[in-house]
């Protein structure tokens, strides 16, 4: 029982210590980079040893050079694009400002209705109020003026 508690506290301590160490070093000690590079170094070493008659020191140096090259390839073609990638395809409700949609439930002058907005990420219906405090009938084209507390404030779209 005492060993389990000691292991728990020591594990948490080491985890915090290593997290801060890896955060300060940045992306260069990313596990994907480290294990990928070690795999390439080991694989190239095995292949060079088995299929060539070169000196072991030369195989080691060549494997380290190949591993260094793979490190930079993995970093620039996997780690950087993955860190810049979006985690989700959904958009924020605040991104709807300026978008055009259609009223699906009539919006009373001082009440709420519902609007339907299509985008490249999909379509969605949201609760809406009239920005100009006038009634907007079902089927009318609208534009989103602003978003306050999760409610779209819309105005009738005038066709020019």
C-alpha positions as CSV (number, residue, x, y, z in Angstrom):
1,X,0.0,0.0,0.0
2,X,2.8,2.4,0.9
3,X,4.6,1.7,-2.4
4,X,1.4,2.5,-4.4
5,X,1.0,5.9,-2.6
6,X,4.7,6.7,-3.1
7,X,4.4,5.7,-6.8
8,X,1.4,7.9,-7.2
9,X,3.0,11.0,-5.8
10,X,6.4,10.4,-7.5
11,X,4.6,9.8,-10.8
12,X,2.7,13.1,-10.5
13,X,5.9,14.9,-9.6
14,X,7.8,13.4,-12.5
15,X,5.0,14.1,-14.9
16,X,4.8,17.8,-13.9
17,X,8.6,18.0,-14.1
18,X,8.8,16.4,-17.6
19,X,5.8,18.4,-18.9
20,X,7.5,21.7,-18.0
21,X,10.8,20.4,-19.5
22,X,9.1,19.5,-22.8
23,X,7.2,22.8,-22.9
24,X,10.3,24.8,-22.5
25,X,12.1,23.0,-25.2
26,X,9.2,23.3,-27.6
27,X,8.4,21.2,-30.6
28,X,11.9,19.8,-31.0
29,X,11.3,17.0,-28.5
30,X,8.0,16.1,-29.9
31,X,7.5,12.3,-29.4
32,X,6.5,11.9,-33.0
33,X,9.8,13.4,-34.0
34,X,11.9,11.5,-31.5
35,X,10.4,8.0,-32.2
36,X,10.2,8.6,-35.9
37,X,13.8,9.6,-36.1
38,X,15.0,6.7,-33.9
39,X,13.1,4.3,-36.1
40,X,14.7,5.7,-39.2
41,X,18.2,5.6,-37.6
42,X,17.7,2.0,-36.4
43,X,16.2,0.9,-39.7
44,X,18.9,2.4,-41.9
45,X,21.5,1.0,-39.6
46,X,20.1,-2.5,-39.9
47,X,19.8,-2.3,-43.7
48,X,23.2,-0.8,-44.2
49,X,24.8,-3.4,-41.9
50,X,23.0,-6.3,-43.6
51,X,23.3,-5.2,-47.3
52,X,26.6,-3.5,-47.4
53,X,30.2,-4.3,-46.5
54,X,31.0,-0.9,-45.0
55,X,32.7,-0.2,-41.7
56,X,30.4,-0.2,-38.6
57,X,31.5,3.4,-37.7
58,X,30.6,4.6,-41.3
59,X,27.2,2.8,-41.0
60,X,26.6,4.6,-37.7
61,X,27.5,8.0,-39.1
62,X,25.5,7.5,-42.3
63,X,22.5,6.3,-40.2
64,X,22.7,9.4,-38.0
65,X,22.8,11.6,-41.1
66,X,19.8,9.8,-42.6
67,X,18.0,10.1,-39.3
68,X,18.7,13.8,-39.1
69,X,17.3,14.3,-42.6
70,X,14.2,12.3,-41.6
71,X,13.9,14.5,-38.4
72,X,13.5,17.6,-40.5
73,X,11.2,16.0,-43.1
74,X,8.9,14.8,-40.3
75,X,9.0,18.2,-38.6
76,X,8.2,20.2,-41.7
77,X,5.8,17.8,-43.4
78,X,3.9,16.3,-40.4
79,X,4.4,18.3,-37.1
80,X,3.9,21.8,-38.5
81,X,0.9,21.1,-40.7
82,X,-0.7,19.1,-37.9
83,X,-0.2,21.9,-35.3
84,X,-1.8,24.4,-37.8
85,X,-4.7,22.2,-38.6
86,X,-8.2,23.1,-37.3
87,X,-9.6,20.8,-34.7
88,X,-13.1,21.2,-35.9
89,X,-14.9,22.1,-39.0
90,X,-17.7,23.9,-37.2
91,X,-17.8,27.7,-37.2
92,X,-18.5,30.0,-34.3
93,X,-21.8,31.8,-34.1
94,X,-19.9,35.1,-34.3
95,X,-18.6,34.0,-37.8
96,X,-22.2,34.4,-39.0
97,X,-22.1,38.2,-38.9
98,X,-22.5,39.4,-42.4
99,X,-23.9,36.1,-43.7
100,X,-27.1,36.0,-45.7
101,X,-30.0,33.7,-44.8
102,X,-33.7,33.1,-44.9
103,X,-36.4,33.5,-42.2
104,X,-38.0,30.2,-41.5
105,X,-40.2,31.4,-38.6
106,X,-41.6,34.9,-38.8
107,X,-39.7,37.4,-36.6
108,X,-42.1,39.7,-34.7
109,X,-41.1,43.4,-34.3
110,X,-40.3,42.9,-30.6
111,X,-39.9,39.1,-30.5
112,X,-37.8,36.3,-31.7
113,X,-38.0,34.0,-34.7
114,X,-35.7,31.6,-36.5
115,X,-33.4,32.0,-39.5
116,X,-31.7,29.4,-41.7
117,X,-28.2,30.1,-42.9
118,X,-26.2,28.0,-45.4
119,X,-22.4,28.0,-45.5
120,X,-19.6,25.8,-46.9
121,X,-19.4,24.1,-43.5
122,X,-23.1,23.1,-43.6
123,X,-26.4,24.8,-42.8
124,X,-27.8,25.8,-39.5
125,X,-30.8,27.4,-38.0
126,X,-30.5,30.0,-35.3
127,X,-32.7,32.1,-33.0
128,X,-33.0,35.7,-34.4
129,X,-34.4,39.1,-33.5
130,X,-35.1,42.0,-35.8
131,X,-32.3,44.6,-35.7
132,X,-34.6,47.3,-36.9
133,X,-37.5,46.2,-34.6
134,X,-39.8,45.5,-37.5
135,X,-41.6,42.3,-38.4
136,X,-39.8,40.1,-40.9
137,X,-42.0,37.5,-42.6
138,X,-41.2,33.9,-43.3
139,X,-39.3,33.3,-46.5
140,X,-37.6,36.8,-46.5
141,X,-33.9,37.0,-47.2
142,X,-32.0,38.5,-44.3
143,X,-28.5,39.5,-43.4
144,X,-27.0,39.0,-39.9
145,X,-26.0,42.4,-38.4
146,X,-24.6,41.3,-35.1
147,X,-24.6,38.5,-32.5
148,X,-25.4,39.2,-28.8
149,X,-25.8,36.5,-26.2
150,X,-26.2,33.8,-28.8
151,X,-29.0,35.6,-30.6
152,X,-28.6,36.8,-34.2
153,X,-29.8,40.4,-34.9
154,X,-30.9,40.4,-38.5
155,X,-32.2,42.9,-41.0
156,X,-34.2,42.4,-44.1
157,X,-31.9,42.2,-47.2
158,X,-32.8,44.8,-49.8
159,X,-32.2,43.6,-53.4
160,X,-30.5,46.4,-55.2
